[in-house]
Structure formats: C-alpha cells, structure tokens
C-alpha cells in the first residue's frame, strides 16, 4: 500500500469495533448532539492536532493563537491528543481478536463492545480532565472554539457528498481490496479533506471485505461494522440520513449511474415482496427459475448449511439511468413451510462476489440497505 500523508492510524481513528454495533456516545452520556458539540463524543482532539492536513494545520494555528498558548502548552496539548490516540488504538487491538473469533458467542461479543465503549468514554474523559488542567480559565474558550471549528468542519464534509474525481486514483488488487494513491490525488489538486474521507471509505470497505471473508458471508447486511471509529465517514453518514434522494428521474444529472448513487439510488424505494402464487413444489419451482438456497448465515444459522426456505438469485437491473449488469443486484425468494406458496422481493443491490461498478460501491450499498 502507498504510504499515506493522511493516515487513520496516525490520527487515532481506530474506534471501529468489528461485527457488532456500538451505542452512540451521546446516547450513553446524555450530552447534546455531536452535530453541535463533538467534545466527549468523538475523538476530535487527535483528529484536529495529529492529522497531517494543510487545512487542519491552519485550524490548529488558529486554536493556538485564540488561546494564547505557549510553545510548551502547544506541545502538552499534542501529547494529550497522542495519549488518547494510543488508548483508543490499544482498546481496538484488545477487542478485535474476540470480535473476529468465529467460536465466540454473540454474548461474548456484546460484552467486548460494552467494555470497548466504556474504555473509549474513559479515554475521552481522561483527555477532558487533562485539557481542563492544562488550560485552566481558558477551558471555556477552548470548548467554544471547538464548537465553532466543528461547524466549519461539517460544512467542509457537506461538500464531499460523492467525491467522483477520486475514481481516478483508486486501484484494486487481485484479492479485490482497494488502494487510494494519496500522492497522485494531492498532485491532481483534490482537497485534503476529500482525500481523508475517501481514505476512510476505502479502509472501511476493505474491512467489510475482510470481515465478510472471515465470517463466510456474502450479504452486506451480515457485515455489521460500526462507523464511530471513522470520524469523517460517520459525519458523512449522519448527513446522508438527513438527505432525501431524488424521487423522480433525472437521467442527465451529473452523478447518475446505472447502478445507483446517493442522490439517485436504484431503486429509490424499498422493493415490494409480492405473493407470486401457489405451486405443487415451491422449492423445485424456485430452483427451476434460477434461484439457489441462501447461505445459512443470512437466516441466523450455520453459514455452510443453506437456509431451508430462503432463496437468492443474482441479476442485473434496468432503470431510467441505464442497465447495471448482473449479478450486482439480487432477487430474494421465500416459501412457506408447506412448500407451496412463493414470495419474491425484487432488486436489491449487493456487493460481494464480483467487481464493483465504482470505487465506493460497497459504502453506497451499505447506505442503501440502511436507508431502504
């Protein structure tokens, strides 16, 4: 992998706990939304002080000047950020082995998540105490500055809705993992913040693929990767949750793609699941139509034992934006216990077992399933 100027490990964004969901920090603390104030909810100090980014470097200098920090105080604040970064990294390392272990139960993993969340909260609280002690009477001004800066940062992220130019700088290896050429992207003039977000998308998608292989799954809904460890990506996701995609058809819109995008998803609704009819042998009928029994993980069973009454068929999808080739979508068929009635849900995007139509397809498909 190309050595990066902007590195997640360098900025302490390793909060992601694999396979199980994390309760948002604001829900645990009862504090105000991170949209207004991220302090004690997100690892903002490592992100602000340790990210090698020209825009954030300018913000750091603004902070130091606003608080009239001495060179010694600047160094002390950076050391506090580094300690939080290391604490979070250590938590991630100790949690990962249990969460990726196939032999570990869901209860074991839930306990690891609770411990991890508690550890992250404690690390941020320790940072807060240290900053209070360092700044003294300037602490309130620091918190106000952080809120104002975060508002500016969100505005920057808002313009990242889908950084299409990054396509040119993402490559794929023979295992299907993505790599972003940061140097070439910078040379092309792509803003650092877009590169930082793109790198988080690439790393998140590579982690999705890694977890899917470890668990022998091919359904994005079975890869439950939380976003709390990806600062820019989690903010991007929060904006997408408030974003209303186009309901009509705009074939000439600049970001349309036959497979779908955030502003022009395909399909732009939850596919219905109609009753198809009554058959003498529903199982054989579905197989004759080209379906196969869905892998067991999708119905909560052994991944190597197919689901009894759930079936899948890969397909393409034709929309007003063009044709997205097979098997990037799927139809899901189900039958009743008596093996007579059939229902089919048509046209859901999927991400594994083929090459993606564009570089952030994995993230888009995950968003589509969360949204629809």
PEKATA-V379071 format. One record per residue. RES is the residue in three letters. PSI is psi in whole degrees, -180 to 180 (999 if undefined). Layout:
RES:PSI
RES:PSI
//
This chain:
UNK:142
UNK:135
UNK:131
UNK:146
UNK:-37
UNK:112
UNK:132
UNK:-42
UNK:-24
UNK:-18
UNK:12
UNK:37
UNK:39
UNK:46
UNK:-9
UNK:126
UNK:129
UNK:140
UNK:-22
UNK:152
UNK:150
UNK:136
UNK:128
UNK:143
UNK:-36
UNK:-27
UNK:-29
UNK:-37
UNK:-17
UNK:14
UNK:176
UNK:163
UNK:144
UNK:-13
UNK:-35
UNK:-42
UNK:110
UNK:-10
UNK:135
UNK:8
UNK:-27
UNK:155
UNK:62
UNK:-29
UNK:-48
UNK:-39
UNK:-46
UNK:-44
UNK:-22
UNK:-7
UNK:128
UNK:84
UNK:131
UNK:-38
UNK:-44
UNK:-31
UNK:-39
UNK:-39
UNK:-39
UNK:-45
UNK:-37
UNK:-42
UNK:-47
UNK:-41
UNK:-40
UNK:-34
UNK:-2
UNK:49
UNK:141
UNK:167
UNK:-36
UNK:-40
UNK:-39
UNK:-46
UNK:-41
UNK:-40
UNK:-40
UNK:-37
UNK:-38
UNK:-44
UNK:-41
UNK:-36
UNK:-40
UNK:-44
UNK:-46
UNK:-38
UNK:-44
UNK:-41
UNK:-43
UNK:-41
UNK:-43
UNK:-46
UNK:-41
UNK:-28
UNK:-31
UNK:-43
UNK:-40
UNK:-42
UNK:-28
UNK:-10
UNK:119
UNK:-27
UNK:-13
UNK:140
UNK:166
UNK:-35
UNK:-42
UNK:-45
UNK:-38
UNK:-41
UNK:-38
UNK:-41
UNK:-45
UNK:-44
UNK:-40
UNK:-47
UNK:-42
UNK:-41
UNK:-41
UNK:-44
UNK:-41
UNK:-38
UNK:-42
UNK:-36
UNK:-38
UNK:-41
UNK:-44
UNK:-44
UNK:-43
UNK:-39
UNK:-41
UNK:-46
UNK:-39
UNK:-43
UNK:-24
UNK:-123
UNK:-13
UNK:-1
UNK:-44
UNK:-40
UNK:-36
UNK:-47
UNK:-40
UNK:-41
UNK:-42
UNK:-43
UNK:-44
UNK:-43
UNK:-42
UNK:-34
UNK:-42
UNK:-39
UNK:-40
UNK:-36
UNK:-40
UNK:-42
UNK:-33
UNK:-33
UNK:7
UNK:17
UNK:-45
UNK:98
UNK:77
UNK:-41
UNK:-20
UNK:-22
UNK:-38
UNK:-17
UNK:10
UNK:128
UNK:168
UNK:138
UNK:179
UNK:-17
UNK:-3
UNK:5
UNK:150
UNK:150
UNK:129
UNK:125
UNK:92
UNK:-41
UNK:-48
UNK:-37
UNK:-42
UNK:-43
UNK:-29
UNK:-4
UNK:12
UNK:131
UNK:146
UNK:-38
UNK:-34
UNK:-41
UNK:-41
UNK:-44
UNK:-44
UNK:-38
UNK:-37
UNK:-41
UNK:-46
UNK:-46
UNK:-39
UNK:-45
UNK:-40
UNK:-36
UNK:-39
UNK:-46
UNK:-41
UNK:-45
UNK:-41
UNK:-41
UNK:-39
UNK:-33
UNK:1
UNK:47
UNK:158
UNK:14
UNK:124
UNK:-28
UNK:-17
UNK:-3
UNK:93
UNK:80
UNK:120
UNK:161
UNK:-5
UNK:-25
UNK:-3
UNK:97
UNK:-53
UNK:-42
UNK:-37
UNK:-36
UNK:-39
UNK:-43
UNK:-40
UNK:-39
UNK:-39
UNK:-32
UNK:-30
UNK:-8
UNK:135
UNK:111
UNK:164
UNK:132
UNK:-26
UNK:-167
UNK:126
UNK:78
UNK:-24
UNK:3
UNK:144
UNK:-26
UNK:13
UNK:149
UNK:142
UNK:-23
UNK:-11
UNK:150
UNK:176
UNK:-45
UNK:-20
UNK:69
UNK:153
UNK:117
UNK:166
UNK:39
UNK:164
UNK:119
UNK:138
UNK:167
UNK:75
UNK:155
UNK:123
UNK:-39
UNK:-178
UNK:135
UNK:152
UNK:-43
UNK:96
UNK:-38
UNK:-53
UNK:-34
UNK:-46
UNK:-42
UNK:-38
UNK:-24
UNK:-1
UNK:5
UNK:158
UNK:157
UNK:135
UNK:146
UNK:149
UNK:-27
UNK:-31
UNK:-21
UNK:23
UNK:18
UNK:-164
UNK:126
UNK:-18
UNK:0
UNK:115
UNK:152
UNK:145
UNK:-40
UNK:17
UNK:135
UNK:152
UNK:144
UNK:122
UNK:149
UNK:167
UNK:-177
UNK:127
UNK:122
UNK:-176
UNK:-17
UNK:-2
UNK:-168
UNK:125
UNK:118
UNK:154
UNK:147
UNK:45
UNK:-12
UNK:170
UNK:153
UNK:141
UNK:119
UNK:146
UNK:157
UNK:164
UNK:170
UNK:-31
UNK:-7
UNK:41
UNK:-47
UNK:142
UNK:136
UNK:145
UNK:130
UNK:122
UNK:133
UNK:67
UNK:137
UNK:149
UNK:169
UNK:-17
UNK:162
UNK:18
UNK:168
UNK:141
UNK:150
UNK:-25
UNK:168
UNK:-34
UNK:28
UNK:-40
UNK:-44
UNK:-42
UNK:-46
UNK:-40
UNK:-43
UNK:-43
UNK:-44
UNK:-33
UNK:-34
UNK:-39
UNK:999
//
